[in-house]
């Protein structure tokens, strides 16, 4: 009788370990798929034009339009609302960070202009001058949205 109970205990233990191993493989696969989905460069349709009004310290807001192309070039336009009618325009290339989620606009003066944007689903999130997500009351105002040319 003791042998039967001991044998059944061993069998249950082995099945339990097998289930943990199977769960571990499934969890690792899910984590790998999650990492792939989080890569904006490879998994989102980021090509196109984005626009919005970004907060401004000494004006009503900065109308911002950015166009990203498949060849990693950009065009950006700014207009300071409530100031004058001048529109500032720049173009150049951009590069992706190693994770494929943040772009850096090359050719801009990083001490004068924001140059990093986190690429999301149908939007760009302007990062601060150090490349961090902006927090606080106005955090959601630093997002510009993709629009259709049609």
N, C-alpha and C positions, 0 to 999 in steps of 0.2 A: 504494500500500500504506500509506504514511504517512497518507493521508487517511482510509482505512478505520479504522485504529487510532485516529486522532484523533477521528473521528466516534463510534466505539463508546465511547471514553472519555467524551466529552461526554454521550452518552445514559445511560451508567451513572451519571455524576455527577448528572444531572437526576433519575433514578429514586431515587438515594440521598437527595437533598434532599427529594423528595416523601415518601419514607418517614419522614424525620425530622419533617417538618411534620405528617404524619398522626399520628405517635406523640405529638407535642406537643399536638395537639388532644385525643387520647384521655387523655393524662395530665392536662390541664387539666380535662376533664370529670370524671375520677375524683376530682380534688382538690375540685371543686365539690360532687360528691355526698358526699364524705367530710365536708365542712364541714356540709352539711345534716344528715347522720346524727348529727353530734356535738351538735346543738342539742337538748337534753333537753326544753325546753318544747314544741317542735313535733313531736318524733319519739318520745317515750316516753309511756307511760301512767302519768303521775306522780300522778294523782288517787287518793287513798286514804289508808290509815292505815299508819304505820310504827312499829315499836317495837324497843327494845333496851336494853341496859344499858351506859351510858357510864362510863368510869373516873372516880373521885372521889378527891381528895387526902386527905380526912378521913372517908371512909365506905367501905362495901363496894362501892358503885357507885350510879349514878343511873339508876333505871328511867325511861325516856323514851318517851313516845308522842306522835307528831305526826300530825294528820290534815290533809291538804291537799284543798281543794275547788276545783272548776272556776272559781268566781268569785273566785279568788285570796284566799280566806280560809283561816285555819288555826286549829286548836286544839292546844294543847300541854299535856302533863301531865308532872310530874316527881315522883318519890318517892325520897328518899335512903334507901338500904338500910342497915339496921343503926342507924338514928337513931331516928326516931319514925314514927308511922303517917300523918303529915300528907302530903297530896298537894297540890302546887302546880299551879294551872291558870291558863292565859292563853289569850286568843284575840285575833284581829285580822286584819289583811291582810298579805300578803307581796307583794314585788315581785321580778321577774326582773332579772338583770344584762343588759347589752347583748348578750351572746353567747347568752343563753337557757339557761345551764347552772347558774347559782347563784341560789338564792333568799335573800332577806333578810326575816326575820320583823320586821314593824313593830310598835311598841308595847312592845318589851322594852328593858330597860336594857342596852346593849351592853357596859358595863363590868362587869356582873354575870352576864349570861347569854350563851351563844353565840347569835348571831342569823343566821349564814350557814350554809347547807347546800348542798353540791354534789349535784345530782340525777342519779342514775344509774339503770341498769336494775334496777328492783325494790329500790332502796335510796336512802337519803340519807346523805351523808358530812358529819359535823359538821366545820366549819372552825374554826381558832383565832380568837382575838379580833380579829386583823388580817385575817381572810379568807383565810388560807393553809391548804393541806392540812397536817394534822398528821403529822409523821414520827416515826420512832423505834420502839422496841419495842412500844408500845401502839397504833400507828397504826391497825391493823385493828379495834381496839375502839371506834373512833369512828364506826362504820357502824351504822345502824339499818335494819332490813329491813321491806319491805312485807309486810303480811299480809292475808289474806282474812277478811271478816266472816262467812263461811259456815261 
